[in-house]
């Protein structure tokens, strides 16, 4: 078997999230079906992904891995005779581009380094959340990835509120609780900027996120940014560590997975082992404790 790393992106609008589900259109399902068809695999393949995004959430920096029989790559040789590994993988990217629907793209396929695990080797995930507060609404051509907020937002208030959430905390107030799953996370970065087109962009970085965490954080910050709540309120909610009915989860389509960061190749295996150990200790449900957006 050979482990392949896939770097990919997708428009999540018409998908029922990343994870394969019977009878539903998902990103994982589309890619696994395409790989099986191109490589003529007798057994279904299973992708492991860095972040299992919810329905409607986008990605431009998603990473996954898949293990396939090495001989299956010979299906990519065509009529010109045996190709080198790099040529085969370049051919696979082209073939995937022709088979996959236009709302999911594989940018690159490489042989994964020793010890690489798309999920457990990751050091951080970086998301962006995009909001427009123009009085007339957002650019119609951006309607799939920018949320319209119908109240003016103050950039200073957004960042003042965000600063109170940084660090390692129990984010139970901003997570959908799952039995046996920990809600302790380290929020490494949370800051807002207003881009030249007027769109407000939140950058959110952590080693992992519990379910709905980013959108719940954004929902609380928007309430502080438009003056409905004081800038201290999100931090007060965090400190209570219980779900607050005043926190509204922001819409899915404003969220995009921008980047997954990994350590140097020599540290990949150790990182995966350490991550598994921490997550297993944190929850009787093991890696189910660390759902990503």
C-alpha positions as CSV (number, residue, x, y, z in Angstrom):
1,X,0.0,0.0,0.0
2,X,1.1,3.6,-0.6
3,X,-0.3,6.6,1.3
4,X,-1.2,9.6,-0.8
5,X,-1.7,13.1,0.4
6,X,-4.4,15.1,-1.3
7,X,-4.6,18.9,-1.1
8,X,-8.0,20.1,-2.1
9,X,-10.7,22.7,-1.9
10,X,-14.5,22.8,-2.4
11,X,-17.6,25.0,-2.4
12,X,-19.6,23.5,0.4
13,X,-22.9,25.1,-0.7
14,X,-24.4,21.9,-2.3
15,X,-22.8,19.3,0.0
16,X,-24.1,17.8,3.1
17,X,-20.7,18.3,4.7
18,X,-17.5,16.4,4.3
19,X,-18.3,13.0,5.9
20,X,-19.8,10.3,3.8
21,X,-23.5,9.7,4.6
22,X,-26.0,7.3,3.0
23,X,-28.2,8.9,0.4
24,X,-26.5,12.3,0.7
25,X,-24.1,14.2,-1.5
26,X,-20.8,14.7,0.5
27,X,-17.3,15.8,-0.4
28,X,-15.8,12.5,0.9
29,X,-18.3,10.5,-1.1
30,X,-17.5,12.2,-4.3
31,X,-13.7,11.9,-4.0
32,X,-13.8,8.3,-2.9
33,X,-16.0,7.4,-5.8
34,X,-13.8,9.2,-8.3
35,X,-10.6,7.5,-6.9
36,X,-12.2,4.1,-7.1
37,X,-13.3,4.7,-10.7
38,X,-9.9,6.0,-11.9
39,X,-7.7,3.5,-10.1
40,X,-10.1,0.6,-10.8
41,X,-10.1,-0.4,-7.1
42,X,-12.0,-3.5,-6.2
43,X,-12.4,-2.4,-2.6
44,X,-13.8,1.0,-1.5
45,X,-11.1,3.5,-0.4
46,X,-11.5,5.6,2.8
47,X,-10.2,9.1,3.1
48,X,-8.9,10.5,6.3
49,X,-9.3,14.3,6.5
50,X,-7.7,17.1,8.5
51,X,-11.1,18.8,9.3
52,X,-14.5,17.3,8.9
53,X,-16.5,20.4,7.8
54,X,-20.2,20.7,8.3
55,X,-22.9,21.2,5.6
56,X,-22.4,24.5,3.8
57,X,-18.8,25.1,5.0
58,X,-16.2,25.7,2.4
59,X,-12.5,24.8,2.1
60,X,-9.6,26.0,0.0
61,X,-6.8,24.5,2.2
62,X,-8.2,21.1,3.1
63,X,-5.9,18.1,3.4
64,X,-6.7,14.4,3.3
65,X,-4.8,11.1,2.9
66,X,-5.8,7.7,1.4
67,X,-4.0,4.4,1.3
68,X,-4.2,2.6,-2.1
69,X,-2.4,-0.5,-3.5
70,X,0.8,0.6,-5.2
71,X,0.0,-1.4,-8.3
72,X,-3.2,0.5,-8.8
73,X,-1.2,3.5,-9.8
74,X,-0.3,1.6,-13.0
75,X,-3.8,2.4,-14.2
76,X,-2.5,5.9,-14.9
77,X,0.2,4.8,-17.3
78,X,-1.9,5.0,-20.5
79,X,-0.5,4.0,-23.8
80,X,3.0,5.5,-23.5
81,X,4.3,2.8,-21.2
82,X,5.2,3.0,-17.5
83,X,5.4,6.4,-16.0
84,X,7.4,7.7,-13.1
85,X,5.7,8.2,-9.7
86,X,5.5,12.0,-10.1
87,X,4.1,11.6,-13.7
88,X,1.5,9.2,-12.4
89,X,0.4,11.5,-9.7
90,X,0.2,14.4,-12.1
91,X,-1.9,12.3,-14.3
92,X,-4.1,11.4,-11.4
93,X,-4.7,15.1,-10.7
94,X,-5.7,15.6,-14.3
95,X,-8.0,12.6,-14.3
96,X,-9.7,13.7,-11.1
97,X,-10.2,17.1,-12.6
98,X,-12.2,15.5,-15.4
99,X,-14.2,13.2,-13.2
100,X,-15.1,15.3,-10.1
101,X,-17.9,17.9,-10.1
102,X,-16.8,21.5,-10.5
103,X,-17.5,22.3,-6.8
104,X,-14.6,20.1,-5.6
105,X,-11.0,20.3,-6.9
106,X,-7.9,18.3,-6.1
107,X,-5.0,20.7,-6.4
108,X,-2.1,18.3,-5.8
109,X,-1.5,14.6,-5.0
110,X,1.8,13.5,-3.5
111,X,3.2,10.4,-1.8
112,X,2.9,11.2,1.9
113,X,6.1,11.3,4.0
114,X,6.7,8.5,6.5
115,X,4.4,8.9,9.5
116,X,2.0,11.4,7.9
117,X,-1.6,11.4,9.1
118,X,-3.8,14.1,7.6
119,X,-5.7,14.4,10.9
120,X,-3.5,13.5,13.7
121,X,-0.2,15.0,12.4
122,X,-1.8,18.5,12.1
123,X,-0.4,21.2,14.3
124,X,-3.2,23.7,13.6
125,X,-6.2,24.5,11.5
126,X,-6.8,28.0,10.2
127,X,-10.3,29.1,9.3
128,X,-11.6,32.4,7.9
129,X,-15.2,33.8,8.5
130,X,-16.4,36.5,6.1
131,X,-19.1,39.0,6.9
132,X,-20.5,42.0,5.0
133,X,-22.3,44.8,6.8
134,X,-23.0,47.2,3.8
135,X,-26.5,48.6,4.1
136,X,-27.6,47.2,0.8
137,X,-26.2,43.7,1.3
138,X,-23.2,41.8,-0.1
139,X,-22.0,41.5,-3.6
140,X,-24.3,39.0,-5.3
141,X,-21.3,37.2,-6.7
142,X,-20.0,36.6,-3.1
143,X,-23.4,35.5,-1.7
144,X,-22.1,31.9,-1.3
145,X,-19.1,32.8,0.9
146,X,-19.9,36.1,2.6
147,X,-22.7,36.5,5.2
148,X,-24.7,39.7,5.3
149,X,-25.1,41.2,8.7
150,X,-27.8,43.9,8.6
151,X,-26.3,46.1,11.3
152,X,-23.0,48.1,11.1
153,X,-20.1,46.4,12.7
154,X,-17.3,48.1,14.6
155,X,-13.9,46.6,13.9
156,X,-12.4,47.8,17.2
157,X,-15.3,46.3,19.2
158,X,-14.9,43.0,17.4
159,X,-11.2,42.7,18.2
160,X,-11.6,43.9,21.8
161,X,-14.2,41.1,22.3
162,X,-12.1,38.5,20.5
163,X,-9.0,39.2,22.6
164,X,-10.9,37.9,25.7
165,X,-11.3,34.5,24.1
166,X,-7.7,33.7,23.3
167,X,-5.7,30.9,25.1
168,X,-6.6,27.5,26.5
169,X,-10.1,27.4,28.0
170,X,-13.1,25.2,28.3
171,X,-15.1,26.3,25.3
172,X,-18.3,24.4,26.4
173,X,-20.3,27.6,26.0
174,X,-19.5,27.6,22.3
175,X,-19.6,23.9,21.4
176,X,-22.3,21.4,20.7
177,X,-21.7,19.0,23.6
178,X,-21.1,15.3,22.7
179,X,-21.2,12.6,25.4
180,X,-17.7,11.9,26.7
181,X,-16.0,14.6,24.5
182,X,-13.8,17.3,25.9
183,X,-14.5,20.9,25.1
184,X,-11.1,22.2,26.3
185,X,-9.2,23.9,23.4
186,X,-6.3,26.3,22.9
187,X,-7.4,29.2,20.7
188,X,-4.2,30.5,19.3
189,X,-5.5,33.4,17.1
190,X,-8.7,35.2,16.7
191,X,-8.7,38.6,15.0
192,X,-10.7,40.7,12.5
193,X,-9.7,42.9,9.6
194,X,-11.7,44.8,7.1
195,X,-10.6,44.1,3.6
196,X,-10.5,46.8,0.8
197,X,-13.9,45.7,-0.5
198,X,-15.5,46.3,2.9
199,X,-15.8,42.7,3.9
200,X,-14.9,41.8,7.5
201,X,-12.7,38.7,7.8
202,X,-12.1,36.8,11.0
203,X,-9.0,34.6,11.2
204,X,-9.4,31.8,13.7
205,X,-6.6,29.4,14.5
206,X,-6.4,26.4,17.0
207,X,-5.0,23.0,17.1
208,X,-8.5,21.6,16.8
209,X,-12.1,22.8,17.1
210,X,-15.1,21.2,18.7
211,X,-18.3,21.0,16.8
212,X,-19.8,24.4,15.8
213,X,-17.2,26.2,17.8
214,X,-16.0,28.7,15.2
215,X,-19.5,29.7,14.1
216,X,-20.6,30.1,17.8
217,X,-17.6,32.3,18.6
218,X,-18.3,34.4,15.5
219,X,-22.0,34.7,16.5
220,X,-21.1,36.0,20.0
221,X,-18.5,38.5,18.5
222,X,-21.1,39.9,16.0
223,X,-23.4,40.7,18.9
224,X,-20.5,42.7,20.5
225,X,-19.5,44.2,17.2
226,X,-22.8,45.7,16.4
227,X,-23.5,47.0,19.9
228,X,-26.2,44.6,21.0
229,X,-23.8,43.3,23.7
230,X,-20.8,44.9,25.5
231,X,-17.4,43.8,24.4
232,X,-16.9,41.9,27.7
233,X,-19.9,39.6,27.1
234,X,-18.2,36.9,25.0
235,X,-15.5,36.5,27.6
236,X,-18.2,36.3,30.4
237,X,-20.0,33.6,28.4
238,X,-16.7,31.7,28.0
239,X,-16.0,31.9,31.8
240,X,-19.4,30.3,32.6
241,X,-18.5,27.3,30.5
242,X,-22.1,26.4,29.8
243,X,-24.1,26.8,26.6
244,X,-25.7,30.2,26.5
245,X,-29.0,30.7,24.7
246,X,-27.8,34.2,23.8
247,X,-25.1,32.8,21.6
248,X,-26.4,32.4,18.1
249,X,-24.4,30.2,15.7
250,X,-23.4,32.2,12.6
251,X,-24.4,30.8,9.2
252,X,-22.3,28.0,7.7
253,X,-21.6,29.6,4.3
254,X,-19.4,32.4,5.8
255,X,-16.8,29.8,7.0
256,X,-13.9,28.5,5.1
257,X,-11.0,26.2,6.0
258,X,-8.0,28.1,4.7
259,X,-5.0,26.1,5.9
260,X,-3.8,23.0,7.8
261,X,-0.3,23.2,9.3
262,X,2.0,20.3,9.8
263,X,5.4,19.9,11.5
264,X,8.6,19.1,9.6
265,X,8.7,15.6,8.0
266,X,10.9,14.1,10.7
267,X,8.3,15.1,13.4
268,X,5.1,13.9,11.7
269,X,4.9,10.4,13.3
270,X,5.7,11.7,16.7
271,X,3.1,14.4,16.4
272,X,0.4,11.9,15.4
273,X,1.3,9.6,18.3
274,X,1.2,12.6,20.8
275,X,-2.1,13.8,19.4
276,X,-3.8,10.4,19.7
277,X,-2.5,10.0,23.2
278,X,-3.8,13.4,24.3
279,X,-7.2,12.9,22.7
280,X,-7.6,9.4,24.1
281,X,-6.8,10.6,27.6
282,X,-9.2,13.5,27.2
283,X,-12.2,11.4,26.3
284,X,-13.4,7.8,26.5
285,X,-14.6,8.3,22.9
286,X,-11.0,8.9,21.7
287,X,-10.7,11.0,18.5
288,X,-14.5,11.7,18.5
289,X,-13.6,14.2,21.2
290,X,-12.0,16.5,18.7
291,X,-14.5,17.2,16.0
292,X,-13.6,19.9,13.5
293,X,-15.9,22.5,12.0
